[in-house]
Amino acid sequence: MPPLTVGECARELGVRPKDLSDVLYLRILPDSDTECPVVAGRRYIPREYVPKLKAVLQERGKIRRREVAGS
């Protein structure tokens, strides 16, 4: 599958593109520059990297964790 742009990834995760960009540009994940390269001015995010971004965004309160039924 082709990689996602920041906008596409943000839509999939239900966050603002700025929140996702902040995680990438502030290098909160140390491998984000190599895993999510900037090509011709656009950052590309491999689909297998999305769970890492999702976890960081959840930790920062940008994505709500889903409640588990019965808990």
Steps between C-alpha positions, in 0.01 A plus 500: 500500500625849430602721792265763640543874501459687828149607400393148407643354819336771711162424343542127568588569864236770546746771607595841370790490251684751722491258795654229285755740350604610847582141597711459186675837489578509871655153458307353790566161342876486440470293183233716335744677265625175353167315508292794372720681248430835342497465122451804279364695796251236615540262789407141425387264773516124447180328610695277739619813685145625568457296824806675651357839411160400636653397834683832536189697409300301756760571768476870418119493524441566132327164447268354758558139589195288436331373810498124533151361555444392858789693652 
